[in-house]
Amino acid sequence: MELETLLLQGRELIDQTSRAHAERWGLGTAKRWVLDQDEGRVLWSFEDHVASAPAQILGSWNNKVSSFVWSWDNETIKAPLCATAEQVRSYGVENDIAALRTSPLRIDEEQVRDLIALAFRLGDCTGLYHPFNGQLATYIVFGPVTLEEPGGRVSTFDLAAP
């Protein structure tokens, strides 16, 4: 598949899945969130419910120095959380795409978004969370979301991969 097609599909999938997660359980509106690397899960806390999901880290971007680091090149990230990024790296090696197999990269925010869109599509991802603290953005992809709601009700929200 052509790179441009993968990029466009990735952008569209991020938009679609982000809307679906926001509508169903409030992605982007949590009061607090935490990533547990030991468990490989991201957890979001809301006033009336908790959502959690298995997580993978694609990478992080520092806007102060315009630097993107893939998770497989970050020693603070545990290897099991780098599997999707490693898959993207392998694709980059096989198809001679330097930006997918090189880290760190000096790129701007728009270029980061393009990389993440490609990685989202190549990794068959179904959810993206990218908290930003004013300097550092971390790109976390996640799978089926477990919702713990009032009254002890537990459900799962799962979007099928493309």
TINUGU-519739 format. One record per residue: x, y, z negated of N, C-alpha, C, O, CB in turn. Coordinates in steps of 0.02 Angstrom, whole numbers, plus 50000, padded with zeros to 5 digits. Each point is the difference from the previous one (the first is absolute). Glycine has a CB too. Example, Ala and Ser with C-alpha at 12.3 -4.5 7.8 and 13.67 -1.06 7.14 Angstrom:
2
506604971649610499555005950000500455006050000500524999949967498534994249971/500775011250098500425005949997499615005549963500255005549992500344991350116/
END
This chain:
162
500424994150000499585005950000500445006250000500535000149969498554993749970/500715011350096500395006250003500005003649934499514999849962500205001250159/500845002349865500095003649938499465005449990499745000849945501494997050063/498615005850045499505005349996499314997149981499635003149962501015003550124/499204987649941499374996749983499994998049927499505001149965500394994850153/500655001149858500054998249929499935006149955499664999749948501084990650083/499575015149988499975006249961499285002649997499765001749946501425001050088/498494997750022499305002450002499544995449960499575002449963500655002750149/499884988349895499594995349961500135000849926499534999949960500504992150136/500605008949885500185001049930499675006249970499734999849945501354994450077/498955011350015499685006249976499254999049990499725002049950501155004850110/498814990049990499284998849996499834995449942499515001249964500415000550160/500474993049867499874995449945500095003349932499604998849954500784991950119/500115013549920500105003649936499395004449987499745000149944501524999850071/498515003750035499415004349992499384995949980499655001749952500825006350132/499414986549952499414995849987500024996849930499515000349963500414997550160/500654999249860500044996649936499995004949942499714998649948500944992250107/499675014949954500005005049946499295002549986499815000849942501365002750090/498454997750021499315002249991499594994649964499635001449954500455005650150/500004986849918499624994449970500174999249925499554999149959500434995250153/500665006149871500204999449929499755006049960499784999249943501244994250091/499015012549994499775006049965499244999549986499785001649945501135005350110/498714990949995499284999449992499804994549951499545001049961500345003350156/500474990149885499804994349958500205000649927499614998649955500484994450147/500535009249886500235000149930500385006249979500245000449944499814987450065/500025017250036500285006449980500745001050011500315004049966498824996049953/501174996450129500715001050015500155007550007499655003650035500404985150023/500475013549908500205007050003499705004449946500165006049996499954992450125/499474998749836499685004049948500134997349930499695002349952499445000750130/501324992349911500144997049934500285005149952500355004650019499854984450037/499645010049881500285004349947500734998249987500405004249981498454997049967/501314992450062500674997549986500134993950044499544996350018500435008149862/500664994650137500184994050037500674997549975500395003949971498965000050132/500794989749908500644997149980500164994250048499554996450022500285007049855/500804995950138500234994350041500404995549954500515002049972499525004950136/499744987049885500354995049959500414995650047499734995550032499365004749878/501565001050093500434996250045500054992749978500074995650043500575014849983/499344988349910500044993149976499414995850023500074994250019500575009849882/498774999150098499394996650021499875000850075499624996250030499915005749856/500795003150145499895001450071499315002850013499684998450051501114992549976/498975013349926499325002850006500015007449987500405002649962499114986550002/500035014350070499875007149987499325000349966499544996450018501165007650083/499255000449849499395000649961499805007449997500415004349986499894985349946/499065011650081499735006849997499475000149945499574995649997500665006550127/499795003049833499515000749947499555006050014500235005450018500574989549899/498555003950076499485005150010499615000649935500104996149953499835001550172/499625007249871499585000749940499574993949988499914997849943500095014550074/499724984950036499524994649992500204993350029499614995249999499555013550002/501454990750026500224993650026500754999950008500345005149996498574993550063/501344995349953500724999050014500044996150065499614995350011500715004849864/500155001850167500134996450062500734997750000500445003749978498665003150085/501024987349962500694997650005500064995750063499514997250025500645003149849/500484999150151500114996350062500724997750003500445003249972498655003350087/501034987949977500694998150013500335005350043499695002750046500024985049946/500925013949994500325005750033500674998250032500344995449979499095011949940/500734996550132500654999950033500215007350008499595004450009500164984650053/500905012249933500255006850010500355000350067500464996250014499675005649860/499655002850168500325000950065500645004149993500524998350028498365000950030/501075006349905500585004449992499815006449965499445000749976501074994450127/499975009549895499875006449967500335005650040500504999050034499444995349853/499765011650107500245005850037500115005749952499565001649960499834994850144/501205006749900500175005749959499965006250045500415000950045500344992249878/498745011150065499915005750045500525005549989500095004250044498704993249957/501555002749942500515005149987500604999150045500335004950019499294995849863/500544993150136500584998750042499804996550066500444997850038500275001449858/498645000350116499744996750061500324993150011500264998650054499545012749996/500164984649898500314993350003499484994649985499645000449950501475004550016/498854990250078499564994149990500444994049988500484998750036498625006250037/500734991249875500364993949983499504994250001499505000149964501355006349966/499294988650111499594993950001500094996549933500535000449970499584998550157/499384997649851500034996749934500564994749998500304999049947498475003050040/501384994750068500524994950000500695003149989500494996449988498824996750088/500745013549928500645003649990500005003849933500425004349989499704996750136/499414997449832499945003549936500084994849944499564995949989499675013050060/501334991449917500154994949949499545000349939499994995349960501185005250078/498435004849954499545000449944499344996350014499594999249955500925011750015/499404986850091499394996450018500154992550003500464997850034499115012250032/500024986249898500104992849997499854996850068499535002050035500174998149842/500714995050141499974996850066499304997750020499815001050058501364995549924/498435000449974499344997750022499555005650026499554998750039500564992149878/500015015350060499595005650023500245003050066499715004850024500054997649857/500764994750147500295002450063499834995550060500245001350055500685003849878/498684989850056499874995150053499725003250064500224998350055499584993249856/499725012950082499705003350059500525004450034500054999950062498814999949884/501525004050016500535004250029500534995750035500265002050052499545006749859/500354985550060500484995450032499724997450067500374999250048500074997549838/498915002050115499684997850062500065005450053500154998450058499044994549876/500715013350047500075005750046500725000650023500145001350059498905004749885/501424993150010500725000350017500184994650051500375001450048499885003049837/499494989650106500134994650048499745001850070500334998650050499614993149856/499475011350096499735002250064500465005250031500124999850061498714997949898/501435006850001500465005150025500644997050027500265002450051499275005549866/500734987050050500604996650024499864996450066500375000650048500034997949832/499054997750122499824996250059499865004450061500134998050057499404993449868/500215014650063499815004450055500455006150007499835004850036499014991449947/501725003749982500495005450003499705006949988500095004750039500574988350040/498965007649865499705006349980500375002349937499884997749945498974999350104/501615007749961500455002149946499645002549938500214998449944500615004650144/498645000749920499655002849942499694994749955499865001449942499925008850126/500104983949959499704994649960500524995549968499844995949957499185004450119/501615000549943500534995849973500575003949968500504997149980499214994650106/500215014949908500515004449973499735003749939499425002149999501114999350115/499884999449835499805003649941500625002349963500484996249994498454997249997/501085012849983499475005050003499975003550068500464999550041499685002249836/499305001750133499895003750062499885007449984499665001549951499854988250104/500775014749984499875007149993499435001750047500095000850061501125001949908/498184997950003499415001250041499525004649963500035000849939500104987950116/499425014449984499515004549970499364996249984499934994150014500565015650050/499044993849906499394996949976499594996750057499734994649991500255013849917/499994994850149499634997150056500324993550024499654995250016499995016350019/501024988349967500354993950019499894994449949499954994250018500915012850042/499124994949876499864995149948499314997050011499904993949996500845012349922/498774998050096499324997550012499994995150059499644995049998499905015849957/500844990750096500044995450057500314993349980499744994750019500365015250058/500444990349884500314993849977499514995949958499954993950008501175011749992/498534997749955499534996649957499434997050041499774994549986500535013249919/499464995950145499484997550044500234993750036499634995150005499915016550009/501074988550011500284994050033500054994349950499804994350016500845013050063/499634994049862500084994849950499324997249978499934994049990501135011649971/498444998850032499334997949980499724995150052499724994849982500095016249960/500274990650121499754995750054500404993650004499714994550005499915015650058/501044990449936500434994150006499914995249941500074993950008500755013050057/499044995949877499924995949940499294997549988499874996949949501065009550003/498624995050096499304998149992499725002249933499664996249965500544994050110/499955015949906499805002749935499275002049999499705001350052501475002749931/498544996149957499295001649993499875005749951499425001749987500334986650040/500775014849947499925005649955500655003749992500534996949999498554997149941/500895012750054500605004149992499885005149945499495003449999500834995050122/500165002049833499985005049947500685003450001500524996650000498644996949929/500855013150073500645003550002500005006149954499915005650022500254990550096/499945002549818500045005649953500595004550015500534997650022498924995249891/500465013650074500525004950013500055004649939499515002949979500284996750147/500815000949846500095004049939500275007150014500235003349953499974986049985/499785012850124500265006650018500684999550033500215004650036499165000249870/500984989850083500654998950031500044993050032500274999350055500255008649862/499234987150048500074993150024499324996950014499545000349958501524998749976/498874998050125499414996250018500204992750005500504998350032498985011550030/500144985949906500114992850004499434997050040499425001649988501204998149900/499554996050159499504997050045499884992849979500424995650010499925012050085/499074991249875499814993649973499434997250042499495003450009500884999949874/499714990750142499444996650034499734994849952500364997349958500135004750158/498864996649891499694995449952499484995750035499765001650054500445006649854/499654986350059499524995150026499325000649966499795005549982501164986950043/498705002049967499335000049971499995003549932500434998949958499324990550103/499755014749929499945004049939499504996749952499434998650018500845012050047/499974988249874499574997449947499725005949962500375004349976500304984950015/498675011050003499665005549965499704997449935499624995150000500125010650110/500444997649836499724998449934499565005949982500235005549988500784987449975/498345005750035499515005249990499634999249934500084995049966499795005950158/499735004149857499634999749936499604993549993499754997350049500195015249952/500014985249937499624994049987500394993650015499724994650000499265011850025/501684994349987500414994150013499944997350071500254994650015499635002849867/499795006350161499924997850069500675000550037500335005249999498464998550001/501404990850033500624999850039499824998050071499634995350011501075001749887/499585006850150499894998450070500645001250039500485002949974498305000250016/501224994750071500585000950043499795003650064499494998250031501074991449922/499835015350067499895003650062500584998250046500575001849985498775007849959/500524987050110500524997550044499855002050072499484998450028500734991949894/500265013350107499945001850071500434995050039500584998849982499225013649993/499934984750077500374995350040500555003650040499905005550025499074987149983/501615004149996500545002750041499794999850074499584995850018501305000449897/499415008150126499815000350071500154993450036499874999450059500345012949940/
END
